[in-house]
Amino acid sequence: MSPVTTQTGTDSLAAIASELAARINMGSAPRSPQVHLIPTAGNTHLFITNGSRLYNMSPAIEARIEQLLQQQDEEGITRELISLGLDMPVLINDEPLKNPKTYALSLAIAQKCNMGCTYCYADQGDFGGPMKNMSADTARQSIDLLLKDCDPGSKVQVTFLGGEPLINRKALRETTQYAFEQGRSKDVQVNFSLTTNGTLLKEDDAAFFEEYGFAVTISLDGIGEQHDRLRPLKNGAGTYRQIIEKIRPLLTMQRRMQVSARVTVTPANMDLAKTLQEFIDMGFHSIGFSPLLRSSSGKGEMSKEDLEQMLQGMIECGLLFEQHVITGKRFPFLNMVNALKEIAKGTHRPYPCGAGAGYMGVSADGELSACHRFVNEPAGRMGDLVNGINPTLQNNWLASRHVHNQEPCHQCWARYLCGGGCHHEVLEKGRTACDYIRGWLHYTMQAHERIARMAPHWYK
């Protein structure tokens, strides 16, 4: 049986989420790098790290593996997997990626911002340097680099970031049109995305983003005053009502365009379920939450206790998701959708994302970095538009950032689903969110079992 029914009220969901979070905090700690046990309403499921595979176990097998876990007998666990026919060749070895093709670029089209968010990783938009816009020429060079070695029929991604990218609207639009035309001439599909604070949106932006099928992400850190405290203008004025008015044309027009909300979670905006439902009711295509683990000012970063509270809130949102999809209703909670898809397909990866591999960030001056967060930071430098990607810098990065070279990842059952965590956050702050990540994956695996049993149509 599911822990939540369609009649469960909000208060009951919060209570269930609290109870589940307490159990999960106890049960998701790593006891073996090879396996992890996932209790479900039926038999316990066995998660095997190699290949990120889930299996239904009989009580007898569960008892044997539990005993081996208690004895910390890794050789015994290996023998048990072999006897069950669940062993397989190692899918991820120590060999890092080398010279991968680039399939995505983010352009820091404006290294400046009209807002004064104290936690901003980009130092309120200027990345710790003089405020500047990317020139149209630099943007075109970026597109040329991206498309240079693309095969006909392939797909690439162009993302516009800042600062606030709409400060440089003219270059953004010209670059979009240039990339589309160049892609069409090479038979390459160019997909576009944009992350914006929403304050500078104009009504005709909606038509432009719809024409080119943009994925538009609006940064919204809660509802009303909660958002205003975290994301004010540089003069301290609130922005929430202004943003909501400006995004209405986008929400109304979205067809090819998809408009999502991204919530950075700090200790000051933990009411996740209320925020999620509010934004769903507004008509966002999807809503996602991300904890603030590193801020340029040090303000608002999530502590261990904050992350435990966030996990409870995320589970409450997840229970809402389960409640809806089991009754055949769409519920666009992005974190849940992504986790369930990765679990279902057995995602196993040696890196957390494409940073420094298939994905690069481009600064306003044309410097290449491992991702948008490393703009103006030597730790992530990858070359420049004039000379291209530096293979030595890139390959050294990929070798050093492989999950097998991270501590304490090699002892963690979740390492190939997690990939070692955001490079930028880990290099700046260490691995402060491992318990939270494991707890979330543990819960979503339990939810996967329930949904696969009660609403298998969701996966089709």
Secondary structure, 3 states (H helix, E strand, C coil): CCCCCCCCCHHHHHHHHHHHHHHHHHHCCCCCCCEEEECCCCCCEEEECCCCEEEECCHHHHHHHHHHHHCCCHHHHHHHHHHCCCCCCCCCCCCCCCCCCCCEEEEEEEECCCECCCCCCCCCCCCCCCCEECCHHHHHHHHHHHHCCCCCCCEEEEEEEECCHHHHHHHHHHHHHHHHHHHHHCCCEEEEEEEECCCCCCHHHHHHHHHCCCEEEEECCCCCHHHHHHCCECCCCCCHHHHHHHHHHHHHHCCCCEEEEEEEECCCCCCHHHHHHHHHHHCCCEEEEEECCCCCCCCCCCCHHHHHHHHHHHHHHHHHHHHHHHCCCCCCEHHHHHHHHHHHHCCCCCCCCCECCCEEEECCCCEEECCHHHCCCHHHEEEECCCEECHHHHHHHHHHHCHHHCCCHHHCCCHHHHCCCCHHHHHHHCCCCHHHHHHHHHHHHHHHHHHHHHCHHHHC
